[in-house]
Amino acid sequence: MNTPKELIQAIQKTTVDVIKNPAGFFETMPVTGGFVDPLIFLAAMGIVSGVIQAILSLVGLGAEVSFFMAIGAILVMPVIIAVASFISAGIFFVIWKLMGSNQTYEAAYRCVAYASGIMPVMVLIGVVPYLGAVIGLLWMLYLMVIASEKVHKLASQKAWMVFGIIFALLIILNINAQRTARNAQRQVEEINRQIKSMENMAPEEAGKAMGEFLKGFKESTADTKK
């Protein structure tokens, strides 16, 4: 049984290999051996990503959260990622099977779990609006293509075509989601600004200002939906 120090060193080595030499890593990755090792690696990436996300939020480079919310995110993120990994592995397993792979669900899970080695870096670059998420998804696309070639023994051209379409859709959905979230955030900030500006107004003036604001808010919302 590995000591904590040996486990940390193994996780660090795996992370470096996935980032620097994904082709070499997936070519030599055991496709069997159980779910424990990849799950531990995935949880470690979740913890590191949670810490990075919390730090970014506290310094104003992410969603504004309190200290306790940041700590909660660190504790919850590995659990969410672990659960999502089994679902994601199932989806990729079906895709790889349809593409002609003879590998098992365990092999698919290992590919997905170890690909999470780029997750901490994805969190860092994710602070760049739109572009960060696109780069992260393109990087994951590349890893899935490499895994398709080295682990599932599929043709490179087929892998690029299939996963290219899938990740193109994911990029479009992600950009739309970010745009919607940013519009909602701006609207909330505008509401807060209007409320603060009305604090020193007379009741009649405040009522009139609120009416004008709600009218403008309704019109802007209608334009957004078009």
KOLGU-912491 format. One record per residue (C-alpha): y, z, x negated; residue number from 1; chain; residue in three letters. Coordinates in steps of 0.001 Angstrom, whole numbers, plus 500000, padded with zeros to 6 digits. Layout:
% KOLGU-912491
<c2 Y	c3 Z	c1 X	tilum NUM	kolti A	marse ala> $
...
This chain:
% KOLGU-912491
<c2 500000	c3 500000	c1 500000	tilum 1	kolti A	marse met> $
<c2 503394	c3 499036	c1 498632	tilum 2	kolti A	marse asn> $
<c2 505948	c3 501691	c1 497796	tilum 3	kolti A	marse thr> $
<c2 509402	c3 501448	c1 499457	tilum 4	kolti A	marse pro> $
<c2 510820	c3 500113	c1 496194	tilum 5	kolti A	marse lys> $
<c2 508139	c3 497422	c1 495937	tilum 6	kolti A	marse glu> $
<c2 508673	c3 496488	c1 499592	tilum 7	kolti A	marse leu> $
<c2 512422	c3 496088	c1 499078	tilum 8	kolti A	marse ile> $
<c2 511832	c3 493996	c1 495955	tilum 9	kolti A	marse gln> $
<c2 509374	c3 491772	c1 497853	tilum 10	kolti A	marse ala> $
<c2 511870	c3 491294	c1 500687	tilum 11	kolti A	marse ile> $
<c2 514631	c3 490432	c1 498204	tilum 12	kolti A	marse gln> $
<c2 512401	c3 487898	c1 496431	tilum 13	kolti A	marse lys> $
<c2 511364	c3 486276	c1 499700	tilum 14	kolti A	marse thr> $
<c2 514997	c3 486017	c1 500812	tilum 15	kolti A	marse thr> $
<c2 516028	c3 484360	c1 497546	tilum 16	kolti A	marse val> $
<c2 513076	c3 481947	c1 497711	tilum 17	kolti A	marse asp> $
<c2 513845	c3 480917	c1 501296	tilum 18	kolti A	marse val> $
<c2 517501	c3 480305	c1 500442	tilum 19	kolti A	marse ile> $
<c2 517135	c3 478688	c1 497017	tilum 20	kolti A	marse lys> $
<c2 513767	c3 476935	c1 497230	tilum 21	kolti A	marse asn> $
<c2 512588	c3 476597	c1 500843	tilum 22	kolti A	marse pro> $
<c2 510243	c3 473714	c1 500032	tilum 23	kolti A	marse ala> $
<c2 508450	c3 475737	c1 497378	tilum 24	kolti A	marse gly> $
<c2 508340	c3 478815	c1 499585	tilum 25	kolti A	marse phe> $
<c2 506846	c3 477135	c1 502665	tilum 26	kolti A	marse phe> $
<c2 504405	c3 475124	c1 500533	tilum 27	kolti A	marse glu> $
<c2 502878	c3 478341	c1 499156	tilum 28	kolti A	marse thr> $
<c2 503381	c3 480561	c1 502230	tilum 29	kolti A	marse met> $
<c2 500075	c3 481993	c1 503523	tilum 30	kolti A	marse pro> $
<c2 499479	c3 480831	c1 507094	tilum 31	kolti A	marse val> $
<c2 497261	c3 483849	c1 507797	tilum 32	kolti A	marse thr> $
<c2 497381	c3 487550	c1 506967	tilum 33	kolti A	marse gly> $
<c2 498651	c3 489119	c1 510154	tilum 34	kolti A	marse gly> $
<c2 502022	c3 489647	c1 511765	tilum 35	kolti A	marse phe> $
<c2 503019	c3 492877	c1 510023	tilum 36	kolti A	marse val> $
<c2 504516	c3 491458	c1 506827	tilum 37	kolti A	marse asp> $
<c2 506633	c3 488749	c1 508485	tilum 38	kolti A	marse pro> $
<c2 507694	c3 491217	c1 511187	tilum 39	kolti A	marse leu> $
<c2 508835	c3 493745	c1 508567	tilum 40	kolti A	marse ile> $
<c2 510760	c3 491003	c1 506769	tilum 41	kolti A	marse phe> $
<c2 512352	c3 489908	c1 510032	tilum 42	kolti A	marse leu> $
<c2 513353	c3 493481	c1 510901	tilum 43	kolti A	marse ala> $
<c2 514900	c3 493892	c1 507449	tilum 44	kolti A	marse ala> $
<c2 516952	c3 490734	c1 507958	tilum 45	kolti A	marse met> $
<c2 518007	c3 492092	c1 511349	tilum 46	kolti A	marse gly> $
<c2 519192	c3 495373	c1 509827	tilum 47	kolti A	marse ile> $
<c2 521106	c3 493628	c1 507035	tilum 48	kolti A	marse val> $
<c2 522648	c3 491200	c1 509523	tilum 49	kolti A	marse ser> $
<c2 523582	c3 494086	c1 511814	tilum 50	kolti A	marse gly> $
<c2 525295	c3 495929	c1 508957	tilum 51	kolti A	marse val> $
<c2 527228	c3 492811	c1 507946	tilum 52	kolti A	marse ile> $
<c2 528232	c3 492142	c1 511568	tilum 53	kolti A	marse gln> $
<c2 529378	c3 495751	c1 511993	tilum 54	kolti A	marse ala> $
<c2 531487	c3 495626	c1 508822	tilum 55	kolti A	marse ile> $
<c2 533050	c3 492317	c1 509837	tilum 56	kolti A	marse leu> $
<c2 533885	c3 493710	c1 513275	tilum 57	kolti A	marse ser> $
<c2 535431	c3 496885	c1 511873	tilum 58	kolti A	marse leu> $
<c2 537691	c3 494899	c1 509515	tilum 59	kolti A	marse val> $
<c2 538792	c3 492557	c1 512282	tilum 60	kolti A	marse gly> $
<c2 536666	c3 489491	c1 511450	tilum 61	kolti A	marse leu> $
<c2 534425	c3 489734	c1 514483	tilum 62	kolti A	marse gly> $
<c2 534409	c3 491096	c1 518008	tilum 63	kolti A	marse ala> $
<c2 536452	c3 494293	c1 518163	tilum 64	kolti A	marse glu> $
<c2 534091	c3 497248	c1 518541	tilum 65	kolti A	marse val> $
<c2 534220	c3 500982	c1 517977	tilum 66	kolti A	marse ser> $
<c2 532446	c3 502701	c1 515091	tilum 67	kolti A	marse phe> $
<c2 529686	c3 503999	c1 517377	tilum 68	kolti A	marse phe> $
<c2 529198	c3 500565	c1 518933	tilum 69	kolti A	marse met> $
<c2 528880	c3 499120	c1 515432	tilum 70	kolti A	marse ala> $
<c2 526213	c3 501689	c1 514533	tilum 71	kolti A	marse ile> $
<c2 524428	c3 500958	c1 517799	tilum 72	kolti A	marse gly> $
<c2 524407	c3 497257	c1 516992	tilum 73	kolti A	marse ala> $
<c2 522732	c3 497966	c1 513643	tilum 74	kolti A	marse ile> $
<c2 519966	c3 499900	c1 515401	tilum 75	kolti A	marse leu> $
<c2 519502	c3 497521	c1 518310	tilum 76	kolti A	marse val> $
<c2 519752	c3 494156	c1 516531	tilum 77	kolti A	marse met> $
<c2 516369	c3 494397	c1 514694	tilum 78	kolti A	marse pro> $
<c2 514609	c3 495181	c1 517992	tilum 79	kolti A	marse val> $
<c2 516258	c3 492266	c1 519793	tilum 80	kolti A	marse ile> $
<c2 515508	c3 489906	c1 516910	tilum 81	kolti A	marse ile> $
<c2 511873	c3 491054	c1 516728	tilum 82	kolti A	marse ala> $
<c2 511313	c3 490434	c1 520440	tilum 83	kolti A	marse val> $
<c2 513124	c3 487097	c1 520295	tilum 84	kolti A	marse ala> $
<c2 511049	c3 486031	c1 517281	tilum 85	kolti A	marse ser> $
<c2 507779	c3 486097	c1 519237	tilum 86	kolti A	marse phe> $
<c2 509361	c3 484022	c1 522014	tilum 87	kolti A	marse ile> $
<c2 510937	c3 481586	c1 519547	tilum 88	kolti A	marse ser> $
<c2 507651	c3 481273	c1 517661	tilum 89	kolti A	marse ala> $
<c2 505900	c3 480424	c1 520935	tilum 90	kolti A	marse gly> $
<c2 508421	c3 477661	c1 521646	tilum 91	kolti A	marse ile> $
<c2 508141	c3 476227	c1 518124	tilum 92	kolti A	marse phe> $
<c2 504349	c3 476531	c1 518279	tilum 93	kolti A	marse phe> $
<c2 504286	c3 474318	c1 521392	tilum 94	kolti A	marse val> $
<c2 506687	c3 471825	c1 519793	tilum 95	kolti A	marse ile> $
<c2 504639	c3 471634	c1 516599	tilum 96	kolti A	marse trp> $
<c2 501426	c3 471234	c1 518615	tilum 97	kolti A	marse lys> $
<c2 502939	c3 468356	c1 520579	tilum 98	kolti A	marse leu> $
<c2 503974	c3 466791	c1 517276	tilum 99	kolti A	marse met> $
<c2 500364	c3 466929	c1 516064	tilum 100	kolti A	marse gly> $
<c2 500119	c3 470186	c1 514082	tilum 101	kolti A	marse ser> $
<c2 496728	c3 471865	c1 513714	tilum 102	kolti A	marse asn> $
<c2 498203	c3 475229	c1 512731	tilum 103	kolti A	marse gln> $
<c2 497921	c3 478418	c1 514779	tilum 104	kolti A	marse thr> $
<c2 500550	c3 480517	c1 516547	tilum 105	kolti A	marse tyr> $
<c2 500417	c3 482918	c1 513608	tilum 106	kolti A	marse glu> $
<c2 501468	c3 480144	c1 511230	tilum 107	kolti A	marse ala> $
<c2 504305	c3 479205	c1 513578	tilum 108	kolti A	marse ala> $
<c2 505410	c3 482839	c1 513749	tilum 109	kolti A	marse tyr> $
<c2 505421	c3 483130	c1 509976	tilum 110	kolti A	marse arg> $
<c2 507595	c3 480013	c1 509681	tilum 111	kolti A	marse cys> $
<c2 510115	c3 481388	c1 512177	tilum 112	kolti A	marse val> $
<c2 510090	c3 484919	c1 510747	tilum 113	kolti A	marse ala> $
<c2 510592	c3 483930	c1 507127	tilum 114	kolti A	marse tyr> $
<c2 513244	c3 481372	c1 508050	tilum 115	kolti A	marse ala> $
<c2 515312	c3 484396	c1 509122	tilum 116	kolti A	marse ser> $
<c2 515993	c3 484918	c1 505417	tilum 117	kolti A	marse gly> $
<c2 519184	c3 482910	c1 505905	tilum 118	kolti A	marse ile> $
<c2 520343	c3 485116	c1 508790	tilum 119	kolti A	marse met> $
<c2 522670	c3 487421	c1 506780	tilum 120	kolti A	marse pro> $
<c2 524433	c3 484384	c1 505317	tilum 121	kolti A	marse val> $
<c2 524673	c3 482843	c1 508783	tilum 122	kolti A	marse met> $
<c2 526418	c3 485993	c1 510022	tilum 123	kolti A	marse val> $
<c2 528958	c3 485702	c1 507202	tilum 124	kolti A	marse leu> $
<c2 529751	c3 482044	c1 507759	tilum 125	kolti A	marse ile> $
<c2 529745	c3 482640	c1 511502	tilum 126	kolti A	marse gly> $
<c2 533228	c3 484179	c1 511258	tilum 127	kolti A	marse val> $
<c2 534579	c3 480637	c1 510863	tilum 128	kolti A	marse val> $
<c2 535166	c3 479416	c1 514432	tilum 129	kolti A	marse pro> $
<c2 532854	c3 476600	c1 515523	tilum 130	kolti A	marse tyr> $
<c2 532174	c3 475308	c1 511993	tilum 131	kolti A	marse leu> $
<c2 530302	c3 478450	c1 510920	tilum 132	kolti A	marse gly> $
<c2 527814	c3 478228	c1 513789	tilum 133	kolti A	marse ala> $
<c2 527326	c3 474495	c1 513236	tilum 134	kolti A	marse val> $
<c2 526556	c3 475026	c1 509539	tilum 135	kolti A	marse ile> $
<c2 524131	c3 477818	c1 510385	tilum 136	kolti A	marse gly> $
<c2 522251	c3 475696	c1 512938	tilum 137	kolti A	marse leu> $
<c2 522110	c3 472716	c1 510567	tilum 138	kolti A	marse leu> $
<c2 520691	c3 474995	c1 507881	tilum 139	kolti A	marse trp> $
<c2 518027	c3 476274	c1 510286	tilum 140	kolti A	marse met> $
<c2 517280	c3 472663	c1 511259	tilum 141	kolti A	marse leu> $
<c2 516638	c3 471880	c1 507595	tilum 142	kolti A	marse tyr> $
<c2 514264	c3 474858	c1 507253	tilum 143	kolti A	marse leu> $
<c2 512296	c3 473839	c1 510352	tilum 144	kolti A	marse met> $
<c2 511916	c3 470315	c1 508997	tilum 145	kolti A	marse val> $
<c2 510710	c3 471672	c1 505652	tilum 146	kolti A	marse ile> $
<c2 508255	c3 473991	c1 507443	tilum 147	kolti A	marse ala> $
<c2 507033	c3 471029	c1 509494	tilum 148	kolti A	marse ser> $
<c2 506290	c3 469090	c1 506311	tilum 149	kolti A	marse glu> $
<c2 504881	c3 471829	c1 504083	tilum 150	kolti A	marse lys> $
<c2 503071	c3 474082	c1 506567	tilum 151	kolti A	marse val> $
<c2 502240	c3 471826	c1 509499	tilum 152	kolti A	marse his> $
<c2 501702	c3 468663	c1 507407	tilum 153	kolti A	marse lys> $
<c2 503859	c3 466518	c1 509679	tilum 154	kolti A	marse leu> $
<c2 505794	c3 463421	c1 508711	tilum 155	kolti A	marse ala> $
<c2 509355	c3 464079	c1 507595	tilum 156	kolti A	marse ser> $
<c2 510801	c3 461301	c1 509776	tilum 157	kolti A	marse gln> $
<c2 509127	c3 462677	c1 512911	tilum 158	kolti A	marse lys> $
<c2 510313	c3 466227	c1 512142	tilum 159	kolti A	marse ala> $
<c2 513910	c3 465121	c1 511598	tilum 160	kolti A	marse trp> $
<c2 513901	c3 463129	c1 514810	tilum 161	kolti A	marse met> $
<c2 512400	c3 465843	c1 517037	tilum 162	kolti A	marse val> $
<c2 514230	c3 468840	c1 515617	tilum 163	kolti A	marse phe> $
<c2 517399	c3 466808	c1 515135	tilum 164	kolti A	marse gly> $
<c2 517571	c3 466227	c1 518883	tilum 165	kolti A	marse ile> $
<c2 516786	c3 469865	c1 519677	tilum 166	kolti A	marse ile> $
<c2 519354	c3 471297	c1 517279	tilum 167	kolti A	marse phe> $
<c2 521996	c3 468762	c1 518337	tilum 168	kolti A	marse ala> $
<c2 521674	c3 470145	c1 521864	tilum 169	kolti A	marse leu> $
<c2 521854	c3 473704	c1 520515	tilum 170	kolti A	marse leu> $
<c2 525042	c3 472875	c1 518602	tilum 171	kolti A	marse ile> $
<c2 526668	c3 471414	c1 521722	tilum 172	kolti A	marse ile> $
<c2 525682	c3 474459	c1 523785	tilum 173	kolti A	marse leu> $
<c2 526944	c3 476819	c1 521084	tilum 174	kolti A	marse asn> $
<c2 530328	c3 475080	c1 520820	tilum 175	kolti A	marse ile> $
<c2 530751	c3 475154	c1 524601	tilum 176	kolti A	marse asn> $
<c2 529808	c3 478838	c1 524704	tilum 177	kolti A	marse ala> $
<c2 532312	c3 479669	c1 521945	tilum 178	kolti A	marse gln> $
<c2 535049	c3 477717	c1 523699	tilum 179	kolti A	marse arg> $
<c2 534387	c3 479535	c1 526974	tilum 180	kolti A	marse thr> $
<c2 534334	c3 482932	c1 525251	tilum 181	kolti A	marse ala> $
<c2 537599	c3 482239	c1 523419	tilum 182	kolti A	marse arg> $
<c2 539316	c3 481097	c1 526611	tilum 183	kolti A	marse asn> $
<c2 538154	c3 484255	c1 528372	tilum 184	kolti A	marse ala> $
<c2 539409	c3 486406	c1 525489	tilum 185	kolti A	marse gln> $
<c2 542826	c3 484745	c1 525587	tilum 186	kolti A	marse arg> $
<c2 543056	c3 485324	c1 529329	tilum 187	kolti A	marse gln> $
<c2 542181	c3 489012	c1 528928	tilum 188	kolti A	marse val> $
<c2 544783	c3 489380	c1 526167	tilum 189	kolti A	marse glu> $
<c2 547385	c3 487690	c1 528395	tilum 190	kolti A	marse glu> $
<c2 546561	c3 490054	c1 531269	tilum 191	kolti A	marse ile> $
<c2 546976	c3 493064	c1 528980	tilum 192	kolti A	marse asn> $
<c2 550285	c3 491694	c1 527704	tilum 193	kolti A	marse arg> $
<c2 551572	c3 491156	c1 531239	tilum 194	kolti A	marse gln> $
<c2 550533	c3 494642	c1 532318	tilum 195	kolti A	marse ile> $
<c2 552330	c3 496216	c1 529365	tilum 196	kolti A	marse lys> $
<c2 555470	c3 494185	c1 530051	tilum 197	kolti A	marse ser> $
<c2 555548	c3 495484	c1 533650	tilum 198	kolti A	marse met> $
<c2 555418	c3 499158	c1 532733	tilum 199	kolti A	marse glu> $
<c2 559217	c3 499477	c1 532590	tilum 200	kolti A	marse asn> $
<c2 559944	c3 497181	c1 535531	tilum 201	kolti A	marse met> $
<c2 561003	c3 498226	c1 538994	tilum 202	kolti A	marse ala> $
<c2 558202	c3 497991	c1 541591	tilum 203	kolti A	marse pro> $
<c2 559737	c3 494873	c1 543180	tilum 204	kolti A	marse glu> $
<c2 560114	c3 493117	c1 539833	tilum 205	kolti A	marse glu> $
<c2 556627	c3 494116	c1 538756	tilum 206	kolti A	marse ala> $
<c2 555144	c3 492796	c1 541986	tilum 207	kolti A	marse gly> $
<c2 556956	c3 489498	c1 541648	tilum 208	kolti A	marse lys> $
<c2 555952	c3 489130	c1 537991	tilum 209	kolti A	marse ala> $
<c2 552326	c3 489901	c1 538803	tilum 210	kolti A	marse met> $
<c2 552348	c3 487334	c1 541611	tilum 211	kolti A	marse gly> $
<c2 553675	c3 484644	c1 539298	tilum 212	kolti A	marse glu> $
<c2 551162	c3 485558	c1 536641	tilum 213	kolti A	marse phe> $
<c2 548210	c3 485452	c1 539057	tilum 214	kolti A	marse leu> $
<c2 549382	c3 482073	c1 540331	tilum 215	kolti A	marse lys> $
<c2 549543	c3 480705	c1 536794	tilum 216	kolti A	marse gly> $
<c2 546207	c3 482306	c1 535949	tilum 217	kolti A	marse phe> $
<c2 544569	c3 480661	c1 538956	tilum 218	kolti A	marse lys> $
<c2 545990	c3 477261	c1 538024	tilum 219	kolti A	marse glu> $
<c2 544854	c3 477560	c1 534399	tilum 220	kolti A	marse ser> $
<c2 541363	c3 478590	c1 535515	tilum 221	kolti A	marse thr> $
<c2 541170	c3 475595	c1 537837	tilum 222	kolti A	marse ala> $
<c2 542217	c3 473275	c1 534977	tilum 223	kolti A	marse asp> $
<c2 539532	c3 474766	c1 532723	tilum 224	kolti A	marse thr> $
<c2 536800	c3 474051	c1 535274	tilum 225	kolti A	marse lys> $
<c2 537762	c3 470383	c1 535566	tilum 226	kolti A	marse lys> $
